[in-house]
Amino acid sequence: MPSVGVNDYNEFAYFHENLAEWGLTSPIPPVRRFFVAVDGLRQVSGLRWGEESPELVLVHGGAQNAHTFDTVALAMQRPLLALDLPGHGHSDASPNGSAAIASHASDLAMALGQLITPPRPLVGMSLGGLTSIVLSAQRPDLVSSLILIDITPGVDAKKAGHITEFVNGPKTFNDFDALLDRTIRFNPTRSVSSLRRGILHNAIQRPDGSWVWRHQQHPVAETSQPDFGDLWDLIGSIPVPLTLIRGMAPGSVVDDDDEAEFARRRPDATIVHVANAGHSIQGDAPLELAALLGRLCPRDAEARE
């Protein structure tokens, strides 16, 4: 495979690959990148799909970015927002670090107050799901429903070990091919073209020619996080409809005990299993996820000003 240079990347140039890989014939809607201030000069970025008022909000997992939902957005053909968490994608770093869910929730709440006509459905995957739990508990005025993708407060380092092993690998790579080779080894079921595309969205080339993940380009913060209590307790207090979408294939980080505790804490919640997906349901089964979100976020309820 030929080498990739820093000038080869155009984040809006790959949607035709998503369409072709998943057999979609839908048109590519208008997509633009936005930036909104959340704390002085610090900004949160994301992608706005469509020109109408966004009908739902998508938040990615740790070490990912808003483009992880590209195929889902193309399949849904709905106006929506896909956000970059602080310290990820094109968003500025949080002073509290890239995994600081409490400050992430505050930042996203400030951003959503400027971007949507609330309330709207909030869809959070993995780290984005934990952040969305805090946001929904603190700012239910922004959220009409909460949908969690393969995450509960019961997920721990052991359950997510296969993910953190990949994320906590080398900090830099000498060239793009080295980065791609490692990504292929950890994602053997994915197409090479999709992994290449994902890296281009999620890594940057430095002036010396080396490559680094976007979420690892920022200095590690030492600031401690405030104690926001038990996220399981927050699950029980969220005053909006709640759904858990769980991957059932190898790679999922949610086990039966997590699901049972989720159902105990929220007996009114909906739980959906996706048989052919692991942790990254948006990557493994994007068309099924798009269909699920379409049913869980009906237009007649959300497309209002």
PyMOL commands that set and color helices and strands:
alter all, ss='L'
color gray80, all
select helices_A, chain A and resi 6-8+15-21+66-76+101-115+127-138+140-142+161-167+176-186+192-202+214-216+231-237+256-265+281-284+286-296+299-302
alter helices_A, ss='H'
color red, helices_A
select strands_A, chain A and resi 31-39+42-49+57-59+80-83+120-125+143-149+203-205+211-213+242-247+270-274
alter strands_A, ss='S'
color yellow, strands_A
deselect
rebuild
show_as cartoon
